[in-house]
Amino acid sequence: MAAVVSLLQLFQGKSMSKAIPLHFAEYGQASLPALLIIHGFFASSRNWRQIAKKLAEYYHVYVLDMRNHGESPHTEEMSYPEMAADIELFLDTHNLEAAHFIGHSMGGKALMWFALRHPERINRQVIVDISPVSYQHSFDNLISALQELPLEQLTNRKQADDLLSGPIPEASFRQFLLQNLVLKEGKYTWRIDLAIFAKTADNIITFPEVEGLWSDTHDVLFLGGEMSDYIKEAAVYALFPNAQIKTIAAAGHWVHAQQPEAFCQAVVDFLG
C-alpha cells in the first residue's frame, strides 16, 4: 500500500489530484492482454467474479472496486471525472500503457468519460447497457429504503430481505443490494456509505458536459439487453461514431448476470 500511496502523491498536480488507489481482484496469466472490468452503482468486483474467471482464459483480468464500493476507500466525492482519474491512476500504478475495458452501467459511463479524455490508453472497450446521457430516474427511494433498514434489530439476512420486499419487490435485485450488508463483530452494517450515495446519486444518473471534447473514433461495442432501453443510439453515435450496437436476447440491464455465456462470447468476439 505504501508504494501505491507514494505513486498517488507523485501524480498529484496532474489531472489525477483527486484520484484514489482502488482495490481490485485479478485473474489470468500476466502474459495475456490486460482487460479491466468496471462495475455499476451498488456493485463491486465480487459481482463479476464468474465472468472474470471465464474471460481469464483469454485475458489478464483486473476487476476494480470503484471508489465507495467494495473494498475501495470511501470519499465524499463521487463523479465520473473523479472515477476516470481513479482509472488513470490504476493504469499508471500497474504499468499499463493501455488495456481492453468492460464497463457496466455506472462503470460504463466512467469508462466513456475516460475514453473521451484518454483514447490512447484504450485498446478496445465494451460498454454494457448504458449510454453517454443523463437519465430521468432517481435513486432516492432506493437509498432511503436501505437507510431505513433497522440494522440493530437484524439477526440474519432473511430478516433484511423480508423488510426490503415491500419497497424493493424484485427478489434478485434485493439479493444484489444485500451483498453490501456485512456482519462485523456480531452486528450487521453496510459496507457502503449510504449517506455518500445519497449525496452523489445525481452525479451517477447524469453524464458530464462534453462540449470541447473530440469524439472517440475507436471501435467500441455497446452491448445491451433485449429487455432494456438504456442504449440511446443517437447519443452513442454522436460521441462514438464507429460504435457497434448489439443486443443480447432474454436479458435486461444485468446482461452479464442474466446471459453470461452469450455475454462472454460477444466480448471475446469483439476484443479478439
C-alpha positions as CSV (number, residue, x, y, z in Angstrom):
1,M,0.0,0.0,0.0
2,A,2.9,2.4,0.7
3,A,4.0,2.1,-2.9
4,V,0.5,3.0,-4.1
5,V,0.3,6.0,-1.8
6,S,3.7,7.3,-2.9
7,L,2.7,6.9,-6.5
8,L,-0.5,8.8,-5.8
9,Q,1.5,11.6,-4.3
10,L,3.8,11.6,-7.3
11,F,0.9,12.1,-9.7
12,Q,-0.8,14.8,-7.7
13,G,-0.7,18.1,-9.5
14,K,-1.7,16.4,-12.8
15,S,-5.3,15.7,-13.7
16,M,-5.1,13.0,-11.0
17,S,-5.2,15.3,-8.0
18,K,-8.5,13.7,-6.9
19,A,-7.6,10.1,-7.7
20,I,-7.5,7.4,-5.1
21,P,-5.9,3.9,-5.3
22,L,-8.6,1.2,-5.9
23,H,-8.9,-2.3,-4.5
24,F,-9.1,-5.0,-7.2
25,A,-9.3,-8.7,-8.0
26,E,-7.0,-10.3,-10.5
27,Y,-7.5,-13.3,-12.7
28,G,-5.5,-14.9,-15.5
29,Q,-1.9,-15.0,-16.7
30,A,0.1,-11.8,-16.7
31,S,1.4,-12.6,-20.2
32,L,-2.2,-12.3,-21.6
33,P,-3.6,-8.9,-22.9
34,A,-4.8,-6.8,-20.0
35,L,-8.6,-6.4,-19.5
36,L,-10.1,-4.1,-16.9
37,I,-13.7,-4.6,-15.7
38,I,-15.6,-1.6,-14.1
39,H,-18.8,-2.4,-12.3
40,G,-22.0,-0.4,-11.8
41,F,-23.6,1.5,-8.9
42,F,-24.0,-0.5,-5.7
43,A,-22.0,-3.4,-7.2
44,S,-18.4,-4.5,-6.7
45,S,-15.7,-6.8,-8.1
46,R,-17.4,-9.7,-6.4
47,N,-20.4,-9.4,-8.8
48,W,-18.1,-10.0,-11.8
49,R,-16.1,-13.0,-10.3
50,Q,-17.7,-15.6,-12.5
51,I,-17.4,-13.5,-15.7
52,A,-13.8,-12.7,-14.9
53,K,-12.9,-16.4,-14.4
54,K,-14.4,-17.2,-17.8
55,L,-12.6,-14.3,-19.6
56,A,-9.3,-15.2,-17.8
57,E,-8.8,-17.9,-20.4
58,Y,-8.0,-15.1,-22.9
59,Y,-7.1,-12.1,-20.9
60,H,-5.2,-10.9,-17.8
61,V,-8.3,-9.6,-16.0
62,Y,-8.4,-6.9,-13.3
63,V,-11.8,-6.3,-11.7
64,L,-11.8,-2.9,-9.9
65,D,-13.8,-1.9,-6.9
66,M,-14.7,1.7,-7.7
67,R,-14.5,4.4,-5.1
68,N,-17.0,4.0,-2.3
69,H,-17.7,0.4,-3.5
70,G,-16.4,-3.0,-2.4
71,E,-13.1,-2.8,-0.5
72,S,-12.0,0.5,-2.1
73,P,-11.7,3.7,0.1
74,H,-14.7,5.9,0.9
75,T,-14.6,9.5,-0.2
76,E,-17.2,12.3,-0.1
77,E,-16.6,13.0,-3.8
78,M,-18.0,10.6,-6.5
79,S,-18.4,11.8,-10.0
80,Y,-17.4,10.5,-13.4
81,P,-14.3,12.8,-13.8
82,E,-13.1,11.6,-10.4
83,M,-13.7,7.9,-11.3
84,A,-11.9,8.4,-14.6
85,A,-8.9,9.8,-12.6
86,D,-9.0,6.7,-10.5
87,I,-8.8,4.5,-13.6
88,E,-5.9,6.5,-14.9
89,L,-4.1,6.1,-11.6
90,F,-4.7,2.4,-11.7
91,L,-3.2,2.0,-15.2
92,D,-0.2,4.1,-14.1
93,T,0.5,2.1,-10.9
94,H,0.2,-1.2,-12.7
95,N,2.5,0.0,-15.6
96,L,-0.3,-0.4,-18.2
97,E,0.1,2.0,-21.1
98,A,-3.3,0.8,-22.5
99,A,-5.8,-2.0,-21.9
100,H,-9.1,-3.5,-23.0
101,F,-12.0,-2.4,-20.9
102,I,-15.6,-3.5,-20.0
103,G,-17.8,-1.0,-18.2
104,H,-21.3,-1.7,-17.0
105,S,-23.9,1.0,-16.2
106,M,-22.1,3.5,-13.9
107,G,-18.8,1.8,-14.8
108,G,-19.7,2.2,-18.5
109,K,-20.2,6.0,-18.0
110,A,-17.0,6.3,-16.1
111,L,-15.2,4.4,-18.9
112,M,-16.8,6.5,-21.7
113,W,-15.7,9.7,-19.9
114,F,-12.2,8.2,-19.6
115,A,-12.1,7.2,-23.2
116,L,-13.1,10.7,-24.4
117,R,-10.2,12.2,-22.5
118,H,-7.6,9.5,-22.8
119,P,-8.4,7.5,-26.0
120,E,-4.7,6.5,-26.3
121,R,-5.0,4.4,-23.2
122,I,-7.8,2.1,-24.5
123,N,-7.3,-0.7,-26.9
124,R,-10.9,-1.8,-27.2
125,Q,-13.8,-1.2,-24.9
126,V,-17.2,-2.8,-24.3
127,I,-19.9,-0.5,-22.8
128,V,-22.7,-2.6,-21.2
129,D,-26.3,-1.4,-21.3
130,I,-25.7,2.4,-20.8
131,S,-25.3,5.5,-22.9
132,P,-23.5,8.8,-22.6
133,V,-26.7,10.6,-21.5
134,S,-28.4,11.9,-18.4
135,Y,-31.3,9.7,-17.3
136,Q,-34.5,10.8,-15.6
137,H,-34.8,8.1,-12.9
138,S,-33.9,8.7,-9.3
139,F,-32.2,6.5,-6.6
140,D,-33.7,8.5,-3.8
141,N,-36.4,5.9,-2.8
142,L,-34.0,3.0,-3.1
143,I,-31.4,4.6,-0.9
144,S,-34.0,5.7,1.6
145,A,-35.3,2.1,1.9
146,L,-31.8,0.9,2.6
147,Q,-31.1,3.6,5.2
148,E,-34.4,2.8,7.0
149,L,-33.4,-0.9,7.5
150,P,-33.1,-1.4,11.3
151,L,-29.7,-2.9,11.3
152,E,-29.5,-3.1,15.1
153,Q,-32.5,-5.4,15.1
154,L,-31.3,-7.9,12.4
155,T,-30.2,-11.3,13.4
156,N,-30.0,-12.8,9.9
157,R,-30.1,-11.8,6.2
158,K,-33.5,-13.3,5.7
159,Q,-35.0,-10.6,8.0
160,A,-33.3,-7.9,5.9
161,D,-34.7,-9.4,2.7
162,D,-38.2,-9.6,4.2
163,L,-38.1,-6.0,5.4
164,L,-37.0,-4.8,1.9
165,S,-39.5,-6.8,0.0
166,G,-42.1,-4.0,0.1
167,P,-40.0,-1.1,-1.3
168,I,-37.8,-3.4,-3.4
169,P,-40.1,-6.1,-4.8
170,E,-37.7,-7.8,-7.2
171,A,-36.0,-10.6,-5.2
172,S,-32.9,-10.8,-7.4
173,F,-32.3,-7.1,-7.1
174,R,-32.7,-7.3,-3.3
175,Q,-30.1,-10.0,-3.2
176,F,-27.7,-7.9,-5.3
177,L,-28.1,-5.0,-2.9
178,L,-27.8,-7.1,0.2
179,Q,-24.3,-8.2,-0.9
180,N,-23.4,-4.8,0.6
181,L,-24.7,-5.9,4.0
182,V,-21.9,-7.4,6.1
183,L,-21.6,-9.0,9.6
184,K,-18.9,-7.4,11.7
185,E,-18.4,-8.4,15.4
186,G,-21.9,-9.9,15.5
187,K,-23.7,-6.8,14.1
188,Y,-24.9,-6.1,10.6
189,T,-23.6,-3.0,8.9
190,W,-23.4,-1.5,5.4
191,R,-20.1,-1.9,3.6
192,I,-21.1,1.1,1.5
193,D,-21.7,4.6,3.0
194,L,-25.4,5.3,2.1
195,A,-25.0,9.0,3.1
196,I,-22.4,9.4,0.4
197,F,-24.5,7.5,-2.1
198,A,-27.5,9.8,-1.3
199,K,-25.3,12.9,-1.7
200,T,-23.8,11.8,-5.0
201,A,-26.6,9.8,-6.7
202,D,-27.4,12.7,-9.0
203,N,-23.9,12.5,-10.4
204,I,-24.5,8.9,-11.3
205,I,-27.6,9.4,-13.4
206,T,-26.1,12.3,-15.3
207,F,-23.2,12.4,-17.8
208,P,-20.6,15.2,-17.7
209,E,-20.7,18.1,-20.2
210,V,-18.8,17.0,-23.3
211,E,-18.5,20.4,-25.0
212,G,-15.0,20.9,-26.2
213,L,-14.1,17.2,-26.3
214,W,-13.4,15.3,-29.5
215,S,-15.5,12.2,-30.3
216,D,-13.8,8.8,-29.9
217,T,-13.3,7.2,-33.3
218,H,-12.1,3.9,-31.9
219,D,-14.2,0.8,-32.5
220,V,-16.5,0.4,-29.4
221,L,-19.0,-2.3,-28.7
222,F,-22.3,-1.2,-26.9
223,L,-23.8,-4.4,-25.6
224,G,-27.4,-4.1,-24.4
225,G,-30.1,-6.3,-23.1
226,E,-33.1,-7.0,-25.3
227,M,-35.5,-6.1,-22.4
228,S,-33.7,-2.9,-21.5
229,D,-33.9,0.6,-23.1
230,Y,-30.7,2.2,-21.7
231,I,-28.9,2.3,-25.0
232,K,-29.7,5.5,-26.9
233,E,-28.4,5.2,-30.5
234,A,-28.3,8.9,-31.4
235,A,-26.3,9.7,-28.2
236,V,-23.9,6.8,-28.8
237,Y,-23.1,7.6,-32.4
238,A,-22.7,11.4,-31.6
239,L,-19.7,10.6,-29.4
240,F,-18.6,7.2,-30.6
241,P,-19.2,7.3,-34.4
242,N,-17.6,3.9,-35.0
243,A,-19.6,2.2,-32.3
244,Q,-21.2,-1.2,-32.8
245,I,-24.5,-1.7,-31.0
246,K,-25.6,-5.3,-30.3
247,T,-28.4,-6.8,-28.2
248,I,-28.4,-10.0,-26.2
249,A,-31.7,-11.8,-26.2
250,A,-33.6,-12.7,-23.0
251,A,-31.6,-10.1,-20.9
252,G,-32.3,-6.9,-19.2
253,H,-30.0,-4.3,-17.7
254,W,-27.9,-7.0,-15.9
255,V,-26.8,-8.6,-19.2
256,H,-23.7,-10.3,-17.8
257,A,-25.6,-11.9,-15.0
258,Q,-28.7,-13.0,-17.0
259,Q,-26.9,-14.3,-20.1
260,P,-23.3,-15.0,-19.0
261,E,-22.4,-17.3,-21.9
262,A,-23.7,-15.1,-24.6
263,F,-22.1,-12.1,-22.9
264,C,-18.7,-13.6,-22.7
265,Q,-18.9,-14.8,-26.3
266,A,-19.8,-11.3,-27.5
267,V,-16.9,-9.8,-25.6
268,V,-14.3,-12.3,-26.9
269,D,-15.6,-11.9,-30.4
270,F,-15.2,-8.2,-30.2
271,L,-12.0,-7.8,-28.3
272,G,-10.3,-10.6,-30.3
